[in-house]
Amino acid sequence: METIKIAGFGGSLRKESYSRYLLENAVGLMPENSKLELLDIKNFPLMNQDEENNYPENVKKFKRQIKESDGVLMVTPEYNYSIPGYLKNVLDVASRPYGDNPFNGKPVAIMSSSIGMLGGSRAQYHLRQVCVFLDMIPVNTPEVFLTFAQDKFDEKGKLKDEMTAKFAGQLLQNLVNLARQLKK
């Protein structure tokens, strides 16, 4: 059976972000015959349509990695009831110029995290709206909202919450299944 390659990135640049921890833990939750490649979104330029044909190599590499993947996993924190501006900027930059959107037709799974009781749900719903415009195909269930994230990881960033691991694993399995169906 062919290995399904998923490209994953998060919405936080903070070294010890809970979203980063969740994304890193997802590598070990991937189903058999699949692989999660973590992409680097640091140092993306600000969206500027005047520059969209002259983006630096890191943007070109990111776009290539998305194009070469079978699906996408995004993990985001919630800032001010929405996604971080930096994550929105990455999606805007990578989806330009018009006609060169590497996300087009890609299956996508979203996870969110927050130190609060809603687990980034509002950010996740905003991110889903962006994914609709980018013509991505969402995996809708199970929804993974990591609530009270500060209590769900050990001091080294390892996920210690079994319920979160179970739901994240199911979401990743569904993402891989959809990616496999779309490849046929």
Buried (B, 14 or more C-beta within 10 A) or exposed (E): EEEBBBBBBBBBBEEEBBBBBBBBBBBEBBBEEBBBBBBEBEEBBEBEEEBBEEBEEBBEEBBEBBBEBBBBBBBBBBBEEBBBEBBBBBBBBBBBEEEEBBBBEBBBBBBBBBBEEBBBBBBBBBBBEBBEEBEBBBBEEBBBBBBBBEEBBEEEBEBEBEEBBEBBBBBBBBBBBBBBEEEE
